[in-house]
Amino acid sequence: MKTLIVVVVIILLAGLGVWYFYSSPATETGSTPLPTPTGTQTGVPTTAAKEVVVNVGETGFLPKDVTLNVGDSIKFVNVGTKAFWPASGPHPVHTACPGLDPKKALDKGDAFSFVFSQAETCPIHNHLDPSTTGSITVK
């Protein structure tokens, strides 16, 4: 009987130790808390960056003309049945807005995204059909 009581007490103490260990807040020794930001920081945009989706397909770019802010991104999504290759002008070199070129055609359902890091105006076209055009203005 004494052995049973000792075993029960040991189990209770172990359970209490486990409960205490997991219920106390975790702390790290030597860590310094980060300061709480106050006020407005200079040079940080006050609006969050946004992503504009442009559907591409047999009818061209939708919307055809887009206006964005620096830091925003554009996402071209092929909703058509044929391959579509969105790229910056001029055709065929795509040098007006470097990087705005997936370097390959997008099949149905494929997408290509690009983030704008500077203010610029980018003529865009379908590399597979250069008569399909649009424009992106970044402020």
C-alpha positions, -999 to +999 in steps of 0.1 A: +000+000+000+029+024+008+044+017-026+011+026-043+009+059-024+045+068-033+039+060-070+007+082-070+026+111-053+054+108-078+030+109-108+012+139-093+044+158-088+056+149-123+022+161-137+025+193-117+060+199-130+049+194-166+019+218-161+042+245-146+068+241-173+042+246-202+021+273-185+050+297-176+059+323-203+090+315-224+119+338-219+153+339-235+183+350-215+203+379-230+176+389-255+168+425-259+132+435-266+127+454-298+116+490-294+080+499-301+077+520-332+062+555-326+053+583-350+057+582-388+089+570-404+104+592-432+104+576-466+080+548-458+049+547-480+017+554-461-003+531-483+002+494-487+014+481-521-013+466-542-014+440-569-034+447-601-045+417-621-047+421-659-064+393-677-050+385-711-065+365-739-080+367-774-095+401-767-062+415-755-054+431-722-082+437-697-079+464-685-059+477-714-044+507-696-033+506-659-020+532-635+000+520-605+022+535-577+059+526-572+060+494-552+028+480-567+028+449-588+010+438-619-001+402-625-009+390-660-032+360-661-039+341-693-076+335-693-077+328-731-074+296-750-042+305-769-007+313-756-001+350-748+032+367-741+028+400-722+059+422-725+071+458-724+077+476-756+092+480-780+087+448-799+107+426-802+134+438-777+112+446-747+137+473-733+113+501-723+108+485-688+135+460-681+122+428-664+086+433-676+089+402-698+083+366-687+107+355-715+082+329-727+045+326-736+019+320-709-004+291-715-041+291-704-041+296-666-005+307-664+005+340-647+034+364-646+040+391-619+062+421-619+069+447-591+076+483-602+104+500-583+104+533-601+080+558-618+078+551-655+055+546-684+056+511-700+040+504-733+030+467-733+021+443-761+016+406-768+049+394-782+031+367-802+007+394-818+024+428-815-008+446-826-023+438-792-012+466-770-018+485-737+001+507-713+012+509-677+018+542-659+037+541-627+035+572-605 
